[in-house]
């Protein structure tokens, strides 16, 4: 009986200590271990941001209206002259005419809705996944020589790029932005490219354009290859489209293999987007694998504003 009591006295503190360590560890985990979460950006939030931004943007200059000057000339009386009917002239076919190309117009400012399915996943700290909402937005605002586009997938994930009209074509401009946030840690990567991409009119089918970029100061070369022209139905309206397939291949210690497919309307606005990406990235805990898949389809040609 004494031995049992002695055993009980000896093991009880060990049991309490183990429990205490477990509790302290759990509390430390709750407080210090990084947690990951996602926040959906609602259409109303995007609209509010768009309206706030447009309210502070300078108004586009309006050309003055000039009233036409109407003049009258005195009537001239011409006496009729008798003539004989000449021989009929030979019939010639009218010369063929070439219709002038349609004027190039960039997307109208506003918020465009896309039916979306996709997710991103990272293997860091045991792994986490962000599921994209069923509806995402691309916001178009005036910017510099053209328009700025921002694709909001989540508060933790967005993309930005710019379109302009250069040398008779709607072009994808050299700069862009990629934003990611995992476990509360944000990363904004700016891309600086040497090559623009003519979107409309596009280059000949099969033409490949290497953009020769730096992304976050690292070498990055998306290759845009022009595909066939086509049509798409958006909100019951048929539009002509140009297509591009984009490939990104990086080898070495941190490879990346990504494919994108873009269907673009005549104004350069995406009609449909498909992405598949996998990349390895350095981190303090070793190589981290990032994957992302997205399909998005424009639901209406009319923007919200």
HUMOWO-V757824 format. One record per helix or strand of 2 or more residues. SS is the DSSP state (helix for helix, strand for strand). FROM is the first residue (numbers start at 1). TO is the last residue. If there is no record, write none. Layout:
SS_FROM_TO + SS_FROM_TO
This chain:
helix_2_32 + helix_43_56 + strand_110_122 + helix_124_126 + strand_128_131 + strand_135_143 + strand_146_154 + strand_157_166 + strand_169_182 + strand_185_193 + strand_197_200 + strand_208_210 + strand_213_215 + strand_218_220 + strand_223_226 + strand_230_234 + strand_237_250 + strand_256_264 + strand_270_281 + strand_288_298
